[in-house]
């Protein structure tokens, strides 16, 4: 979506009539002369008068089963609402309201104009403060931008709606339309925003690795329906402008009439450029010895941050019941205590589901960029990520089979808790260096500050967080 700021908005009458011609209603058709339902073909839309020259298309009145001149005409290249067609003596006529008809040869694209669903209410433009939405003309099934904009918050009389190529348009009188996703019923209290959020508020999509969530639109009655929009990819970050509640569900606005459900987003707003979260360090060696159990141990740090009691009993249970492959396709392959049969650690989707046994606020933010992780941490959301271990021979194996937790940020560095040490006081070189015979660059100690370049080298987009 491209948002365009309004610099000037022309003063528009509520009628919004693009044509200077005005049809004066003619006397009603006599009942005896009225065409039968079998004769009239309903056609509700907007059409353009064409090939009518300087004199325009003559308007006819139906009388005694024949068409007679009404004494006025419709100017060439003007647009009019149409309501149906009738065939009399081999000539087709198009109705433009009341007992007013024009020869269909002067009506362009009438056969292709979608039917309009009548509506009558005052609509409010629902976009972004300071910006506006485009005003369109519709001829047949062709939608044309007029170059004019209607400002957010302004109100207009609504006449009906149509759908063209799967997109809804709302008529504001004459041949003037806006996209239906950007207008709501001004009289409907449920369509009123609950709150406008401060500048800088963002939402990170938190559903599942490799998936996305739907974008919703707010309807004129205040309800929500899925919009004609590509899904938003998991882990991506979006600016949020406001929120509202409908039918007990909260939605966040991403601009215009584009909303996401709060259930699948972590929302925050950074108020500083440095933050350290108070989260106790947990080792995968002590009090429970699980050298291949980094995932459950790192998960416990997220849970502990949100108030779950982490002790030996919890850690034992978490390791013993960790979902395993092939029983769980996303589970860990290999014993957490002995490493027998080890192939990989549990994946982020399965680990998120497993964490929900204790805390539903654990979310999957896989796909998040480094900058997004920084913003999450600065807004109080620790991040578990998949990277490299100090025991890993990176010349032969670059798989991300080790889970760590980011608990702080300052001066371009992340504060990391690495569970692959016996206690929190262990420093660089006291991990896998002894086994490898050299430091692979990731034997940095139990608690350390990692540069962005070192983090970016090991991070491959798999991450969890806590939405608290």
C-alpha positions in Angstrom: 0.0 0.0 0.0 1.3 3.4 -0.9 0.1 6.2 1.3 0.0 9.6 -0.2 -0.3 12.7 1.9 -2.9 15.3 1.0 -1.6 18.7 0.2 -4.9 20.2 -1.0 -8.3 18.7 -1.2 -10.8 20.4 -3.4 -14.1 21.4 -1.8 -16.5 18.8 -2.9 -20.2 18.9 -2.4 -21.8 15.8 -0.8 -23.4 15.1 -4.1 -20.0 14.7 -5.7 -21.5 15.0 -9.2 -18.9 14.9 -11.9 -21.3 15.9 -14.6 -22.7 19.4 -14.9 -25.9 17.9 -16.5 -28.8 17.3 -14.2 -31.7 15.0 -15.1 -35.1 16.3 -14.1 -37.5 13.5 -13.3 -40.2 13.0 -15.9 -43.8 12.0 -15.2 -44.2 8.4 -14.2 -44.9 5.7 -16.9 -48.6 4.8 -17.1 -49.2 1.3 -15.8 -50.5 0.1 -19.2 -47.3 1.3 -20.9 -44.8 0.0 -18.3 -42.6 -2.7 -19.6 -43.1 -6.1 -18.1 -40.4 -7.8 -16.0 -39.8 -10.1 -18.9 -39.0 -7.2 -21.2 -36.6 -5.2 -18.9 -33.1 -6.6 -18.3 -31.9 -5.2 -14.9 -28.5 -3.5 -15.2 -27.4 -1.5 -12.2 -24.2 0.4 -12.7 -22.5 3.5 -14.2 -22.1 4.1 -17.9 -20.6 6.7 -20.2 -22.4 8.5 -23.0 -20.3 8.2 -26.2 -20.5 8.8 -29.9 -23.3 11.4 -29.3 -21.6 14.4 -30.9 -22.1 18.0 -29.7 -25.9 17.5 -29.4 -25.7 14.7 -27.0 -27.8 11.5 -26.6 -31.5 12.3 -26.9 -33.5 11.2 -23.8 -36.7 9.3 -24.6 -39.9 8.7 -22.6 -41.8 5.4 -22.9 -45.5 5.9 -23.9 -47.9 3.5 -25.6 -45.2 0.9 -26.0 -43.0 3.3 -28.0 -40.3 5.8 -27.2 -40.9 9.5 -27.7 -38.5 12.4 -27.4 -38.4 13.9 -23.8 -37.0 17.2 -25.0 -33.5 17.1 -23.6 -30.3 15.1 -24.0 -27.3 13.8 -22.1 -24.0 15.4 -23.1 -21.3 13.3 -24.7 -18.6 11.8 -22.4 -20.8 12.3 -19.2 -21.4 9.4 -16.8 -24.8 8.3 -15.5 -26.3 5.7 -13.2 -28.1 3.1 -15.2 -30.9 0.7 -14.1 -31.8 -1.6 -17.0 -32.3 -2.1 -20.7 -35.3 -2.9 -22.9 -35.6 -4.0 -26.5 -38.4 -2.3 -28.5 -38.9 -3.0 -32.2 -35.3 -4.2 -32.5 -33.7 -1.2 -30.8 -32.2 -1.4 -27.3 -32.7 1.4 -24.8 -31.0 2.0 -21.5 -32.8 3.4 -18.5 -31.1 6.3 -16.7 -33.7 6.8 -14.0 -37.5 7.1 -13.9 -39.1 7.2 -17.4 -35.9 8.3 -19.0 -34.2 6.2 -21.6 -31.4 6.6 -24.1 -30.6 4.6 -27.2 -28.1 1.9 -26.0 -25.8 2.7 -28.9 -24.8 5.9 -27.0 -24.1 4.0 -23.8 -20.5 2.7 -23.5 -19.7 -0.4 -21.5 -23.1 -0.7 -20.1 -23.1 -4.4 -20.6 -19.9 -4.8 -18.6 -20.8 -2.5 -15.7 -21.1 -4.6 -12.5 -24.3 -4.4 -10.6 -24.3 -1.9 -7.7 -25.7 -3.0 -4.4 -27.8 0.0 -3.1 -26.8 1.5 0.2 -27.7 4.7 2.0 -25.7 6.0 4.9 -23.1 8.7 5.7 -19.6 7.2 5.4 -16.4 8.3 7.1 -13.0 8.0 5.3 -10.9 5.7 7.5 -7.3 6.0 6.6 -4.4 7.7 8.4 -4.6 11.2 9.9 -3.0 13.7 7.5 -3.5 11.5 4.5 -6.2 10.8 2.0 -7.7 8.1 -0.2 -8.0 8.2 -4.0 -11.2 9.1 -5.8 -12.0 6.9 -8.8 -14.3 6.9 -11.9 -15.7 3.6 -13.1 -16.6 3.0 -16.7 -17.8 -0.5 -17.3 -15.2 -2.6 -15.4 -12.5 -0.1 -15.9 -11.4 1.8 -12.7 -9.7 5.2 -13.3 -7.9 7.3 -10.8 -9.2 10.9 -10.9 -6.2 12.4 -9.2 -8.3 13.7 -6.4 -8.2 12.6 -2.8 -10.7 12.5 0.1 -9.1 13.3 3.5 -9.1 10.9 6.4 -12.0 11.6 8.7 -14.2 13.4 6.2 -17.8 12.2 5.7 -19.7 11.6 2.5 -23.1 10.3 1.5 -22.9 6.7 0.3 -25.2 5.4 -2.5 -24.0 1.8 -3.0 -21.2 -0.6 -3.6 -19.9 -2.7 -6.4 -17.1 -5.3 -6.8 -14.6 -5.3 -9.7 -11.9 -7.9 -10.0 -12.4 -8.9 -6.4 -12.0 -5.4 -5.0 -14.9 -3.4 -3.4 -15.8 0.2 -4.3 -18.2 2.5 -2.6 -20.2 5.1 -4.6 -20.4 8.6 -3.3 -22.8 10.0 -5.9 -22.5 10.2 -9.6 -19.5 8.4 -11.0 -17.3 8.9 -8.0 -16.0 6.0 -6.0 -13.5 5.1 -3.2 -12.2 1.7 -2.3 -14.6 0.2 0.2 -11.8 -0.8 2.6 -11.2 2.9 3.3 -14.7 3.9 4.3 -16.8 3.0 7.4 -20.3 3.9 8.6 -19.9 7.2 10.5 -23.0 6.5 12.6 -21.8 3.0 13.8 -20.2 3.4 17.2 -18.4 0.0 16.8 -16.5 1.5 13.9 -14.9 4.2 16.2 -11.3 3.7 17.0 -10.7 2.7 20.7 -7.3 4.3 20.8 -4.6 6.0 18.7 -1.2 4.6 19.5 2.0 6.7 19.9 4.3 7.2 17.0 7.0 4.5 16.9 4.6 1.7 17.9 5.3 -1.5 15.9 4.0 -5.0 15.6 6.0 -8.2 14.9 4.1 -11.0 13.2 4.3 -14.0 15.6 2.5 -17.0 14.1 4.8 -19.8 12.9 8.1 -20.2 11.0 7.4 -20.2 7.2 3.9 -19.0 7.5 2.0 -15.6 7.5 -1.2 -14.1 8.8 -4.2 -12.5 7.1 -4.8 -8.8 6.7 -8.3 -7.8 7.7 -10.5 -4.9 6.7 -13.1 -3.1 8.8 -16.6 -3.2 7.2 -19.1 -0.4 7.3 -21.0 -2.0 10.2 -17.8 -2.3 12.3 -17.2 -6.0 11.8 -14.0 -7.4 10.2 -13.5 -9.6 7.2 -10.3 -10.9 5.5 -9.0 -8.3 3.0 -7.8 -9.0 -0.5 -4.2 -8.7 0.5 -1.1 -11.0 0.6 -0.4 -12.5 4.0 2.1 -10.8 6.2 5.2 -13.0 6.7 6.1 -14.3 10.1 8.7 -12.2 11.9 8.2 -9.1 9.8 7.8 -5.8 11.6 5.1 -3.2 10.8 4.2 0.3 12.0 1.0 0.3 14.1 -1.2 3.4 14.3 -4.2 2.4 16.4 -6.2 -0.5 17.8 -9.9 -1.4 18.1 -12.0 -4.2 19.4 -14.8 -6.0 17.6 -16.7 -9.0 18.9 -14.3 -9.5 21.7 -11.2 -9.6 19.4 -8.5 -6.9 19.3 -7.2 -5.6 16.0 -4.2 -3.4 15.2 -4.2 -0.9 12.4 -1.2 -0.9 9.9 -2.5 2.1 7.9 -5.6 2.7 6.0 -8.1 -0.1 6.4 -5.5 -2.7 6.9 -5.6 -4.6 10.3 -4.1 -7.6 11.9 -5.4 -9.7 14.8 -3.6 -9.0 18.1 -3.4 -12.7 18.8 -0.6 -13.1 16.2 1.5 -10.0 16.9 4.0 -8.8 19.5 3.4 -5.0 19.9 5.9 -2.6 21.4 7.5 0.8 21.3 11.1 1.5 22.3 11.6 4.4 24.6 15.4 4.2 24.8 18.5 2.8 23.1 19.7 0.4 25.8 18.0 -2.1 28.0 19.0 -5.2 30.1 16.3 -7.6 31.2 16.4 -9.3 34.6 16.4 -13.0 33.7 18.3 -15.6 35.8 20.9 -17.7 33.9 20.0 -21.4 33.5 22.6 -24.0 32.7 22.0 -27.2 30.7 24.6 -28.9 32.9 23.4 -28.0 36.3 21.3 -28.9 38.2 20.1 -31.2 35.3 22.9 -32.6 33.1 21.7 -32.4 29.5 24.5 -31.7 27.2 22.2 -31.9 24.2 19.3 -30.2 25.9 19.9 -26.6 25.1 16.4 -26.0 23.6 14.5 -26.9 26.8 17.0 -25.0 28.9 16.9 -21.8 26.8 13.1 -22.1 26.8 13.1 -22.2 30.6 14.8 -18.7 30.6 12.0 -17.3 28.5 9.4 -18.9 30.9 11.3 -17.8 33.9 11.2 -14.2 32.7 7.4 -14.4 32.5 7.1 -15.8 36.1 7.2 -19.6 35.7 9.2 -21.2 38.5 12.4 -22.8 37.1 13.9 -25.4 39.4 15.4 -28.9 39.1 11.9 -30.5 39.0 10.9 -28.3 36.2 14.1 -28.8 34.2 13.9 -32.5 34.6 10.4 -32.6 33.3 11.1 -30.3 30.5 14.0 -32.4 29.3 12.2 -35.8 29.8 9.2 -34.7 27.8 10.8 -32.7 25.0 9.0 -33.6 21.7 11.2 -36.0 19.8 11.4 -37.0 16.1 9.9 -38.9 14.4 6.9 -38.9 16.9 6.8 -35.2 16.3 8.1 -34.2 12.9 9.4 -31.0 14.3 10.9 -32.6 17.4 14.5 -33.2 18.4 16.5 -36.1 16.9 18.8 -37.5 19.5 18.9 -38.1 23.3 19.2 -34.9 25.3 21.3 -36.6 28.0 23.6 -38.9 26.0 23.5 -37.5 22.5 22.7 -40.9 21.1 21.3 -40.6 17.5 21.7 -36.9 17.5 20.7 -35.2 14.3 19.2 -31.8 15.2 17.5 -29.9 18.0 13.8 -29.3 18.2 12.6 -26.8 15.6 11.0 -23.4 16.6 7.4 -24.3 15.7 7.5 -27.4 17.9 9.4 -25.6 20.7 6.8 -22.9 20.7 4.0 -25.4 21.0 5.9 -27.2 23.8 6.3 -24.0 25.7 2.6 -23.4 25.6 2.2 -26.2 28.2 3.4 -23.6 30.7 2.9 -20.2 29.1 0.7 -19.3 26.1 2.6 -16.0 25.8 5.6 -17.6 24.2 5.5 -16.8 20.5 7.3 -17.7 17.4 9.0 -14.7 15.7 11.1 -16.7 13.2 11.9 -14.6 10.2 12.7 -11.5 12.4 15.6 -9.4 11.2 18.4 -8.3 13.5 16.9 -4.9 13.8 13.5 -6.4 14.7 15.2 -8.5 17.4 16.8 -5.3 18.7 13.5 -3.6 18.9 11.9 -6.5 20.6 14.6 -6.6 23.3 14.4 -2.8 23.8 10.7 -3.2 24.4 11.1 -5.9 27.1 10.8 -9.0 25.0 13.7 -11.5 25.4 14.5 -13.5 22.3 15.6 -17.2 22.1 17.5 -17.8 18.8 19.2 -20.7 17.1 22.9 -20.3 16.4 26.3 -22.1 16.9 27.8 -23.8 19.9 31.3 -23.5 21.2 31.8 -27.2 20.5 31.0 -26.9 16.8 33.6 -27.4 14.1 32.4 -24.7 11.8 34.7 -25.8 9.1 32.6 -29.0 8.7 29.3 -28.2 10.3 27.4 -24.9 10.1 23.9 -26.1 11.1 22.2 -24.0 13.8 21.7 -26.6 16.5 22.2 -24.5 19.6 19.7 -22.3 21.4 20.7 -19.1 23.3 18.7 -16.2 24.7 19.2 -12.4 24.1 18.4 -10.4 27.2 19.8 -7.0 26.5 21.0 -4.4 24.0 23.4 -1.4 24.1 25.9 0.2 21.8 25.4 -2.2 18.9 25.7 -5.3 21.0 23.4 -8.0 22.3 23.6 -9.4 25.8 23.4 -13.2 25.4 22.9 -16.1 27.8 24.5 -19.3 26.5 23.2 -22.3 28.5 26.2 -24.5 27.4 28.2 -23.7 30.6 28.1 -25.2 34.1 27.4 -21.8 35.7 27.0 -18.1 35.0 30.5 -17.2 36.0 32.2 -19.2 33.2 34.1 -17.0 30.8 35.3 -17.2 27.2 37.4 -20.2 26.4 35.9 -22.4 29.2 33.5 -24.2 26.9 34.2 -26.1 23.7 37.7 -24.7 23.2 39.1 -27.4 25.3 37.5 -30.1 23.1 38.2 -28.5 19.8 41.7 -27.3 20.7 40.9 -23.8 19.5 38.2 -21.2 20.0 35.8 -21.3 17.1 34.7 -17.7 17.9 31.6 -18.8 19.9 33.2 -19.9 23.1 32.3 -16.5 24.6 31.3 -17.5 28.1 28.0 -18.1 29.8 26.9 -14.4 29.7 28.5 -12.1 27.2 28.0 -9.2 24.9 28.0 -10.1 21.2 28.7 -7.8 18.4 26.1 -7.5 15.6 28.5 -8.9 13.0 29.2 -12.0 15.1 25.5 -12.5 15.8 24.6 -12.0 12.1 27.0 -14.7 11.1 25.3 -17.4 13.3 21.7 -16.2 13.2 19.6 -17.8 10.4 16.1 -16.4 11.3 14.8 -18.9 13.8 13.6 -17.2 17.0 11.1 -17.2 19.8 10.0 -14.5 22.3 7.5 -13.7 25.0 4.6 -11.5 24.4 4.2 -9.9 27.8 
